[in-house]
Amino acid sequence: MKKKLLYFHNGKSSFVEKDISILSEYYDLKEFEFKTKHKFLVPIEFIRQFLYLLRYLNVTKSVIQFAGYHSFIPVIFKKMAKKKVLIILGGTDCVNFPSIKYGSFYKNPLRFFTSFSLHNASFLAPVDQSLVKYEYIYQNADFNGQGFLYHYPKIKTDYKIIYNGYHSYKWKMKEKNKNTFVTIGANLNSRFAFKLKGIDLFIELAKDDNVMLRNFGIKATEQGIISLSQDQRTFQFGKNKRKLFTIPFDENPYSALAAWFKTDEGVEVYKTIEKKLY
């Protein structure tokens, strides 16, 4: 007979469904969905979850997809009844991006419920190293670091990175038209998803007359012919890191590079790079 395992989530996304499928092979899985669409109903969900946990008081292990409101009560039960609680960290529960009002650490009360869960869980399983701690340099409007240990360095809970998997055979195109691409973004009408998924940048690029020059600069950077400083303020050339130019404040580095390639000095550097690239 399979042992019982409690599984908590706040919506049946594709990765939740995969978790359920995998875990059901090894456990008698008891699934609970904590509904957070309407925030004023969260207290009712707490009561519903509390009663659910009383029903399965003899089950000693729980898995929770993401930290947040729905991980709070199971962690409380863990502290009181010495149960084991594993929280899978998926992204939003490890970051704070005030510029787009995104992340579980953005504001209370969700910040409190998330951090409490991370502090008191038995074990954490972030799906990527960047969710633990990393230097954030993409833009200057937010914190210069992200990850749960950046925002809460005193968290001592053990963790192990377990990467998300996918079925590669389901993601192969039979044919591809030249100069086209496919991107996927869900819930793009939400207050943050459009910028979170970078759709605004795709649209900006589509309108940019300098796309070819930008791509040229990106390729030169990838091959180490030129380099972009860590603070994204200057481009450098060659192994001796000779400074090419300073990027204007609040401008995309590669847009600035494309414009610079049109100057007298930039044209000469472009020709030099072109010989090395092709």
Secondary structure per residue as TSV (DSSP state, phi and psi in degrees):
chain	resnum	aa	ss	phi	psi
A	1	M	-	360.0	134.2
A	2	K	-	-71.8	144.3
A	3	K	-	-76.0	148.6
A	4	K	E	-77.6	144.4
A	5	L	E	-139.5	130.7
A	6	L	E	-89.4	137.4
A	7	Y	E	-130.2	121.1
A	8	F	E	-114.6	139.2
A	9	H	E	-152.5	171.0
A	10	N	S	-120.0	27.1
A	11	G	S	157.2	139.9
A	12	K	-	-84.7	74.5
A	13	S	-	-75.1	174.1
A	14	S	H	-62.2	-38.4
A	15	F	H	-73.0	-28.6
A	16	V	H	-66.4	-43.8
A	17	E	H	-62.8	-36.2
A	18	K	H	-68.4	-40.5
A	19	D	H	-57.0	-48.7
A	20	I	H	-60.0	-42.9
A	21	S	H	-62.8	-45.4
A	22	I	H	-69.5	-48.4
A	23	L	H	-66.7	-30.4
A	24	S	H	-66.7	-20.3
A	25	E	T	-70.0	-25.9
A	26	Y	T	-114.4	-18.6
A	27	Y	S	-132.8	158.7
A	28	D	E	-82.7	90.8
A	29	L	E	-81.0	130.4
A	30	K	E	-113.3	110.6
A	31	E	E	-99.4	137.9
A	32	F	E	-132.3	125.0
A	33	E	E	-101.5	120.5
A	34	F	-	-93.7	112.9
A	35	K	-	-87.9	117.9
A	36	T	-	-118.4	12.8
A	37	K	S	-60.2	-42.9
A	38	H	S	-108.3	107.5
A	39	K	G	-61.8	-29.0
A	40	F	G	-69.3	-12.8
A	41	L	G	-94.9	-1.4
A	42	V	H	-56.8	-43.3
A	43	P	H	-57.9	-36.4
A	44	I	H	-67.3	-37.6
A	45	E	H	-65.5	-36.6
A	46	F	H	-58.9	-45.2
A	47	I	H	-64.3	-44.3
A	48	R	H	-62.2	-41.0
A	49	Q	H	-69.4	-38.0
A	50	F	H	-60.2	-46.1
A	51	L	H	-65.5	-36.2
A	52	Y	H	-63.5	-43.0
A	53	L	H	-67.7	-34.4
A	54	L	H	-63.5	-36.5
A	55	R	H	-63.5	-35.2
A	56	Y	T	-113.1	43.1
A	57	L	T	-62.6	-24.5
A	58	N	T	-82.9	-8.4
A	59	V	-	-82.2	126.4
A	60	T	-	-97.1	-9.6
A	61	K	E	-129.4	140.0
A	62	S	E	-135.9	145.8
A	63	V	E	-120.3	134.5
A	64	I	E	-126.6	126.9
A	65	Q	E	-88.5	112.9
A	66	F	S	75.5	151.8
A	67	A	S	-100.2	148.0
A	68	G	S	165.2	-149.8
A	69	Y	H	-55.2	-43.8
A	70	H	H	-75.1	-9.7
A	71	S	H	-96.0	-11.9
A	72	F	H	-64.9	-55.0
A	73	I	H	-63.4	-45.9
A	74	P	H	-58.0	-35.5
A	75	V	H	-70.2	-37.3
A	76	I	H	-60.0	-46.0
A	77	F	H	-61.0	-38.5
A	78	K	H	-60.1	-44.0
A	79	K	H	-67.4	-35.8
A	80	M	H	-82.6	-35.4
A	81	A	H	-116.4	13.0
A	82	K	T	55.7	49.0
A	83	K	-	-97.8	167.8
A	84	K	E	-104.2	128.1
A	85	V	E	-128.9	118.4
A	86	L	E	-103.8	127.9
A	87	I	E	-112.1	124.3
A	88	I	E	-87.9	120.5
A	89	L	E	-95.1	121.8
A	90	G	-	-108.6	-10.3
A	91	G	S	146.4	-71.9
A	92	T	G	-60.7	-26.1
A	93	D	G	-82.7	8.7
A	94	C	G	-128.0	5.0
A	95	V	-	-133.7	167.9
A	96	N	-	-148.0	107.9
A	97	F	B	-118.5	85.8
A	98	P	G	-58.4	-29.3
A	99	S	G	-62.7	-27.9
A	100	I	G	-120.7	13.2
A	101	K	T	54.4	50.0
A	102	Y	B	-126.8	144.9
A	103	G	S	115.0	144.3
A	104	S	T	-67.7	-20.0
A	105	F	T	-91.4	5.3
A	106	Y	S	-65.9	-45.9
A	107	K	S	-157.6	161.5
A	108	N	T	-78.1	155.4
A	109	P	T	-86.3	-10.2
A	110	L	H	-61.1	-36.2
A	111	R	H	-56.9	-44.9
A	112	F	H	-62.8	-49.8
A	113	F	H	-63.1	-36.3
A	114	T	H	-69.8	-51.1
A	115	S	H	-64.8	-38.9
A	116	F	H	-59.6	-43.0
A	117	S	H	-63.3	-41.8
A	118	L	H	-68.6	-37.5
A	119	H	H	-65.4	-33.5
A	120	N	H	-115.0	0.5
A	121	A	-	-67.8	164.2
A	122	S	S	-76.9	-36.6
A	123	F	E	-159.2	148.9
A	124	L	E	-119.1	142.7
A	125	A	E	-129.8	78.6
A	126	P	E	-65.8	146.6
A	127	V	S	-88.8	-0.3
A	128	D	S	-160.5	151.1
A	129	Q	G	-59.5	-33.7
A	130	S	G	-63.2	-18.9
A	131	L	G	-81.8	-11.1
A	132	V	T	-86.1	-61.1
A	133	K	-	-171.0	132.6
A	134	Y	E	-159.3	159.9
A	135	E	E	-81.0	126.9
A	136	Y	-	-105.2	116.2
A	137	I	-	-128.3	12.2
A	138	Y	S	-62.9	-43.8
A	139	Q	-	-151.4	169.1
A	140	N	S	-100.4	4.2
A	141	A	S	-82.9	-8.2
A	142	D	S	-127.9	-172.1
A	143	F	-	-60.7	150.6
A	144	N	S	-86.6	13.1
A	145	G	E	-152.7	156.6
A	146	Q	E	-141.6	172.5
A	147	G	S	107.4	152.4
A	148	F	H	-65.8	-30.6
A	149	L	H	-79.4	-17.1
A	150	Y	H	-73.2	-46.5
A	151	H	H	-78.8	-31.3
A	152	Y	-	-134.7	76.7
A	153	P	T	-64.8	-14.7
A	154	K	T	-86.7	-1.0
A	155	I	-	-65.7	125.5
A	156	K	-	-110.8	2.9
A	157	T	-	-61.6	134.3
A	158	D	-	-63.8	148.4
A	159	Y	B	-147.7	160.1
A	160	K	-	-145.6	134.1
A	161	I	-	-76.3	123.7
A	162	I	-	-125.2	106.3
A	163	Y	-	-70.1	145.8
A	164	N	-	-65.4	144.5
A	165	G	-	-111.7	166.4
A	166	Y	-	-151.6	160.8
A	167	H	-	-86.6	101.3
A	168	S	G	-61.6	-30.9
A	169	Y	G	-67.6	-16.4
A	170	K	G	-87.0	-4.3
A	171	W	S	-122.9	46.2
A	172	K	-	-119.8	128.0
A	173	M	-	-85.6	136.4
A	174	K	S	-68.9	-38.4
A	175	E	-	-152.1	152.9
A	176	K	-	-131.1	128.8
A	177	N	-	-76.2	143.5
A	178	K	T	-61.7	141.2
A	179	N	T	61.0	33.8
A	180	T	-	-126.9	162.4
A	181	F	-	-152.2	165.3
A	182	V	-	-120.5	132.1
A	183	T	-	-131.5	152.4
A	184	I	-	-126.7	132.5
A	185	G	-	-147.9	127.7
A	186	A	S	-96.9	152.9
A	187	N	-	53.3	46.2
A	188	L	T	-70.3	-8.9
A	189	N	T	-89.3	1.8
A	190	S	S	-74.4	169.8
A	191	R	T	-68.0	-18.0
A	192	F	T	-126.6	-21.0
A	193	A	H	-62.9	-35.0
A	194	F	H	-58.6	-44.8
A	195	K	H	-83.6	-32.9
A	196	L	H	-59.1	-42.3
A	197	K	T	-84.9	-3.4
A	198	G	T	78.2	15.9
A	199	I	H	-64.1	-34.3
A	200	D	H	-61.4	-32.3
A	201	L	H	-73.0	-35.8
A	202	F	H	-61.6	-43.5
A	203	I	H	-66.4	-40.5
A	204	E	H	-61.1	-42.0
A	205	L	H	-65.4	-38.8
A	206	A	H	-62.3	-27.9
A	207	K	T	-93.5	-2.9
A	208	D	-	-88.3	120.7
A	209	D	T	-70.1	-14.5
A	210	N	T	-100.6	19.6
A	211	V	H	-57.0	-43.3
A	212	M	H	-62.4	-41.1
A	213	L	H	-69.7	-36.1
A	214	R	H	-61.8	-47.2
A	215	N	H	-62.8	-37.2
A	216	F	H	-60.9	-45.4
A	217	G	H	-65.2	-40.2
A	218	I	H	-62.6	-43.7
A	219	K	H	-64.8	-40.4
A	220	A	H	-64.5	-36.0
A	221	T	H	-69.1	-44.1
A	222	E	H	-60.8	-33.0
A	223	Q	T	-91.1	4.2
A	224	G	T	79.1	10.7
A	225	I	S	-73.1	-41.2
A	226	I	E	-124.4	166.8
A	227	S	E	-141.7	151.8
A	228	L	E	-106.4	128.0
A	229	S	-	-61.6	157.7
A	230	Q	T	-59.5	-33.9
A	231	D	T	-84.2	2.8
A	232	Q	S	58.7	36.7
A	233	R	S	-110.0	-21.1
A	234	T	E	-140.8	149.2
A	235	F	E	-101.9	142.7
A	236	Q	E	-125.4	156.6
A	237	F	E	-121.8	135.6
A	238	G	T	70.9	-179.8
A	239	K	T	-68.2	-25.4
A	240	N	T	-83.3	0.3
A	241	K	T	57.9	40.6
A	242	R	E	-66.0	128.5
A	243	K	E	-68.8	129.1
A	244	L	E	-89.9	-55.2
A	245	F	E	-166.7	164.9
A	246	T	E	-96.4	133.4
A	247	I	-	-76.5	128.3
A	248	P	-	-57.7	146.2
A	249	F	T	-57.8	138.4
A	250	D	T	63.8	26.9
A	251	E	S	-117.1	143.2
A	252	N	-	-59.8	129.3
A	253	P	H	-55.8	-41.2
A	254	Y	H	-80.7	-23.6
A	255	S	H	-68.2	-41.6
A	256	A	H	-64.6	-39.5
A	257	L	H	-64.2	-41.8
A	258	A	H	-60.4	-42.9
A	259	A	H	-66.2	-38.2
A	260	W	H	-66.4	-33.5
A	261	F	T	-61.0	-17.9
A	262	K	T	-88.4	-8.1
A	263	T	S	-80.0	167.7
A	264	D	H	-58.5	-47.8
A	265	E	H	-66.5	-40.2
A	266	G	H	-64.6	-35.6
A	267	V	H	-62.0	-41.4
A	268	E	H	-65.9	-42.1
A	269	V	H	-65.9	-38.9
A	270	Y	H	-58.0	-45.4
A	271	K	H	-62.9	-39.8
A	272	T	H	-64.1	-45.6
A	273	I	H	-64.5	-39.3
A	274	E	H	-59.0	-39.5
A	275	K	H	-65.2	-34.3
A	276	K	H	-77.8	-30.5
A	277	L	H	-78.7	-39.2
A	278	Y	-	-117.2	360.0
